[in-house]
Amino acid sequence: MGISLLTVSYLVASVTYILGLKMLSNPATARRGNQIAAGGMTIAILATIFLYEDEGHGLHNYVWIFAGLLIGSVVGTLAAKKVKMTAMPQMVSLFNGMGGACAALISIIEFNHLTHNSDGTAEYFASLEGVNLLIIFAGLIIGSVSFAGSMIAWGKLDGRIKDHAFKGQHIVNLLFIGISVALAAFIIIARPVETPIYFYVILALSLIYGVFFVLPIGGADMPVVISLLNSFTGVAAACGGFLYDNKAMLTGGILVGAAGTLLTILMCRAMNRSLTNVLIGSFGGGATAGGGAGKAQGSYKEITLSDAAVVMSYANKVMIVPGYGLAVAQAQHTCHELEKLLTEKGVEVKYAIHPVAGRMPGHMNVLLAEADVSYDKLEEMEQANEEFATTDVVLILGANDVVNPAAKTDPSSPIYGMPILDVELAKTVIINKRSMKPGYAGIDNDLFFRPKASMLFGDSKKVLQDLIGEVKNL
């Protein structure tokens, strides 16, 4: 028997997913990798529409299919083009939540297909295949948690929802997810006539768990949550691929789930968090966490624009640490202009990137890529920490928690133990912020009061523009 054109199409699509994911590991090839994977997805979608046959009958509802594709494509394109860099994490959460919702809807639809002819007898439910039920419940629970959790993450990142927690919430969370899994296992094993009722009880409990799972998590820990929810969506999508025997969907879901899980582990290491604690939602204290907030810190000193320009212009090496404040000010292009100006003066300029800087994994990389910053100037935390000792000036633009020495020195701090950028090893540290207010973790930064540190207050874009003017005048 020959290989069908549909199988070949799915094979090609699967290869493009793998190749695209591999290319995403390098900033220089990430855009091309994304395009290749998107091309493979297009092939898989078209092959499914025109080549898929179910018991000898192809798909006939083309009007609904292409109407959905058209609406989704237009909405997605417009949203992606209009989104600001500061709102990119919200968009990632929103899109990821839509993926989880789709996976949950697949489980709901397939469950209804299994039970729509039910005569309400135990014999009918006993005839249902256990494997299909297992996959349906897995997709339902995981997809619902991903959808609800992503929506809460979107609200928190967009400032619409604040951190909420109550005593014993972790136990309540475990009860919700535990009851959901137990009910699913009971249905698969016992096949009670009340199966449809229990099914929607599981759906409701999963949605509630998704909400409660993300609600107590502090803002500084959101990169971990986003990557974890992304892995959930991948696994849920793989369940849909199994149900439909769709190899491309199955492969894509597995890849997303595996990549998201690995990224979550890397984020946990970068935040010094336990993956177990992430799963039960027991980390991140938000702004109410203790450890550094409100304690007496002493005095800080300011530096003038002209002094900052002189120090940077006559340095041998300058390291720039980008943070969320840079994204808020939309100052990435201005920062790149300052970098080029200093380079023309013979200064070696590099960027130190912390894994969880910003609001999502890779936020700063994307931000600087938009400004066409050379990829070879970007250094990950381990590389940067090795070079700070030979750096003359560190310019911190809006970054806060990722350079806070409390992570190393204050056991009472909620970020204690988190690996940070060792900016204090440099000769001079210039910190640009709008004010002395705490960062996203809600705690004061001990760095501001250290001897080597000087504050340069103001909007990042305006400060960088003024710095450029001062440097040009030297």
N, C-alpha and C positions, 0 to 999 in steps of 0.2 A: 504493500500500500504506500502510495507516494505521500510526501509531506505537503499539507495544504498551504495555500497562500496565507491563510490566517495565522498558521503556526509560524511561518517564516516572518511575518510582520511582527508578531509578538517577540520572536527571537531578536530581531533587529532592534525593537524598542528596548528590550531588556539590556542589550549590549550598550545602547546609548545611555541608559540610566547609570550603568556601572562606570562607563567612560566619563560621563558628565560629573558624577560624584567624585571621581578621582581628580578631575581637573579643578574642582572646587577647593581642593586642599591647598592650592597655590593662588595667591591674589592675581598673579599675572595671567593665569589661564581660567580664572573663575567665570568671567563673563562668557567666554566661548563654551565652557563646560555647561553653563546654564542653558545656552542656546541649543547645544547638541541634545541635552536631555529633554528640552521642550519640543524639539523636532521629533524625537522618539515618541514622546507622549502623543503628538499629533498623529503620527503613523498608527499608534495603537488605537486611538479613538476612531479614526476613519476606518481602520480594518474591522473594528468591532461593529461599526454601524453598517458597513456594506458587505462584509464577508461572513459575519456570524450567522449561524443557522441553528435554530432550535427545533428539533424533530422535523427537519425538512422545510421549515418555514422561516424566512428571513424577517428582519424587522420591517414594520410597515408604518410606524408612527413617526415618519420623518419630519413632519411639520413641528411636532412638539420637541423632538430632539434638537433640530437646528434652531428653533426659537430659543430654547434654553442655552444652547451654545453661543448664539449671537448676543443674547442679553448678558450672559456671564462674561463673555469676552469684552464687550463694551464697558461694563461696569468695572471689571478688573483692570483694564487698560487705563481708563480715566482715573481710577483711584490711585494706581501706581504712579501715574505721571504727575498728579497733583499733590501727592503726599510730601510733606516736609521731612527733612532728615530727622528732626526731633520727634516726629510722629511715626517713624519707620517701625519701632518696636510694637506700637499699637496695631499697625497694619499686619505685622507678622502674626501677632496674637489673634487678630480677627480672622485672617485667612486660615490659620491653623485650626481655629474653632469651627470654621465652615467645613473643613475636612473631617473633623470629628463628627459633626452633625450629619454629614453625608454617610459616613460609615454606620452610624446609629440608625439612620433611616433605612439603609440597606437591610439591616437586621430586622427592623420592624416589618418591612415589606415582605421579606422572605419568610418571616414567622407567620404573617397573614396568609401567604401562599400555602404554607404547610397545613394551616388549620381552617382555611376558608370552607372546606367541605365537611367540617367536623359535625358529627351528629350528637356530640356531647357525651359520648360513652368513653369509658376507660379503655375499651378495646381499640378505639381509634387512636387515642394518644399513645397507646402502647406500641402502635405500628410505626410511629415516627422514628426516623434514624437518629441514634444518639449522637453520632459525630456531627451531623448537621445542626442539631440543637446546641451542642457544645460551642461550635463556631459562631452560631447566631448569638448566643448569650455573651460570648467573649467580645464580639464586635459591638453589641449593645452596651455593655458595661464600660468598656474602654473608650468607645466613641462618645458616649454620654459624658463621662468624666472629662474627656479632652475638650468637648464643646463647652460645658458649663465652666470648667476651670479657665479656659482661654477667654471666655467672655468676662470673667471676673478680672483676669490679668489685664485685659484691654481696659477695663474700667479703672483699675488701679494705676496703670501707666498713664492714662489720660487724665488723671486727677479727679475722676468722677466718683470713685469708691475709695474709702479709707480703710486702713487695717482694722479688722475686727477680730477679737478673740474673747473667749470666756473660759472660766475655770473648767477643766475637764474636757475641753474641746477635742483633744487628741483621742480620748477614749470614745467620744461620740462619733468622731470620724471613722474610727476603726469599726464601730458597731454598724454604721451605715454600709460600709463596703463589705464587712463580714456577713451581714444579713443578705446582701445582694448575691454574694457568691454562694452562700448556703442555700438560698432559695433556688438559684440556678441549678445547683447540684441535685437538690431534691426533685426538681422537675425532670431532669435528665434521667434520674434513677427510678423515681416512683411513677411518673407520668400521670398526675392527678387530673381529674376532669376540670379542676379550677385553673388549669395551666394558663389560659389567656389572662385571667385576672392577675395571677402571680407575675406574669410577664411584664405587665405595665406597672406593677408595684416595684419590680426590679428597675425599670426605667426611671421611675420617680426617685428611688433611693440613690441611684447612680448620679442623677443630676444634682441632687442635694449634696451628695458627697463631693462632687466636683466643685460646687460653690464653697463649701466649708473647707475643702482642701487648700484653696488658694487664699481665702479671706485673711487668715492670720499671718501670712508670710510677709515679712518686711520688704520694703522697696529695694534695698541693696541686694537682696537675694533673688530678684526677679529673673536675671539671666539664667539661673539654674532652673527655675520653674518653666520658663519658655522652652528651653531645650528638652526638658522632661515631657512636657505636654506635646511637643513635636514628635517625640518617640511614641507616645501613646497613639497619636493620630496615624502614624505609620503602621503600627501593629493592627489597629482597627481596620485600616484599609486593606491590609493583607488578609484579614478575615473575610472581607468582601470578595477579594480575588479568589479565595478558596471556595466560597459558596457558588460563584459563577464559573468556576474552573477557568478563570482568566489569568493566564500566565504572566502577562505584562503587569496587571494590577497586583498580583501576588508578589512579583519580583520588586516592583516599585515600593510596595508597602514594607516588605522585609528590609530593603535598603534604607528607607527613611527611619524605620524603627531601630535598626542597628546603629545607624549614624547618630540618631538622636540620643540613644542610650550612651554611646561612647562620648558624645559631646557633653552629656549630663555629668558623666564621671569626671571628665576634664574640668568642667565648671565647678564641681564639688571640690576637687583638689585645689583649684584656684581660690575658692572661698573657704577652704578648710572645713567643709561640711561633710557630714555622713550621708550617704545615699539613703540609708535606712530612715534617717530623720527627715529627709526630703519626702519620702513616700508616705510618711504619716503626718506630714505637715507640722513638724515640731520645731522648726528653726525660724530665725528671722524675727526680731522683736519690734521692727519698725521704729518709729520715732519715740515710742515710750520706753524703749530699752534703756537700761542704765549703762554705766561705764563711760564716763567722760562728759556726759551732757550736763552742762551747768556748773561744772567744777571750776574753781579758780585756776586760771592758766598763767597769770602774769601779764606782761605787756608784749605787744608786737611792734615791729617797725615797718615803716613804709619806704618805698623807693620811688624816686621821680622817674618820669618817662625818659628824660635826658640821661640820667645815670644808668638806667636799664639799657638804653641804646648804646652807650659807651662800653659798658661791661660786655654786652653781646658782640659788638662790632670788633673788639680787640681780643676776643676769646679764640682759642684754637679749636675747641669743640663745644657745641651747644646741643643739648638734648631737649626736645619738646615733648611734653606729656599732655596729650589731648584728653579731654573729658567731656561730660555732658554739657557743661557751660559753653564749650566751643560749638556744639551742635545747636544749642538754644539760640546763640547769637548768629548762626549761619556764617561763621567766620572761617570756614575751612579754606576758601579761596584766598582770603587775605593772609591767612597763616602760610599758605604755600608761597605767596608773593614775598613775605618776609624771609622765608627759608631761601628762596632764590637770590634775594638781595644779599643775605649774609654769605651765601656760597660764593657770590661774585667777589666778595671781600676776602676770600680765602678761608672762611670759617667752615669747619666740618659740621654739618647739621644732620641730626637723625631724630627719629620719633620713637619714643618708648611706649609700647602698647600693653596695657594690662588686659588679661583675658576677659575680665568682667567690667571693663570701663564702659560707661554708657548704660543703656537699658536692655540690651540683648547681646548675645554672643556675636562678636565681630562688628559691633556698632561703629567703633572708631576706624576700623579698616575700611568699611563702606564709606564712611564720611570723608576720609582722606582720598580714597579712590575717586570720589566724585570731583575732587579738586585736581586730579591728575598728579598726585604726589607719587614719586617713583617708588615702586614696591621695595627696592633694595634699601631704601632709607627707613623702612619700618622694622623695628626690632621687638621681638616678643620679650616678655618679662625677664626670662632667664638670661637672654643675651644682653639686655639693657642693664641689668644689675651688675654684670661683669664690667661694664664700661663706665658706670657712674663715677668710679674712683678716679678716672682719667678725664672727667668732664669738667669744664670750667664753669659753665652756666646751665642750669636746668630751668626751663620756662614751663610752668604748669598752667594750663589753660582750662580752668573749670573742673579739673579732676579733684576729688576730695578724699573719699574713703580709701581709694587704691594707693594713696601715698601717706596714709595716717599712721604714724609710729605707734599709736595705741595698740595696733594689731600685734606688735611685738613686745610692748612693755606693760600693758595694762590688762591683767587677767580678768578684771570686771567688765571690760569692754565687750559688746556683742560681736565685734569683729576680731577679737583676740585669736591669734593663730592663723589668720588669713595671710597668705603671702602677699607682700606689697612691693611696690617699686622703691628701691633703696635710694631715693633722691638725695638723702642727707650725705651720701658719700661724695657728692660733687662739692666744688669749692663755693659756689653761690647758688642759691635757690630763689627764684622769683615766682611768686604765686599770684596769678590773676584771678580775682573773684569779684562779684558784684558787691558782696558784703562779707561780714564775718559769720553769717548764718551757717548752721551745720549742713552737711551734705545729705544725700538721699537716705543714708542709714540713720539720720537723726542724732548724730553725736558730733561733739566738737573735735577739731583736728589739732592734735598736739604740735604738728609740724609748724603751724603758723607762729608759734612762740619760741621756736628754736633759734639759736644764734646765727645760723647760716641763712635763715629764711627772711625774705622781705616781701611785703604785700604790695601789689599793684592793682588798685581797685578800679572797677569800671567794666562796662560791657566789652566782651572779648573782641568783637569786631572793631569797635571804636578805639580800643587800646592798641590793637595791632596796627590799625591804620596810622595812628599817631606815632607808634614806634617806627614804622616804615619811613615816615617823614623825618624823624629825628636821625635815623641811620643814614638816610640820603644826604643829610646836612653835614655829616662828619667827614 
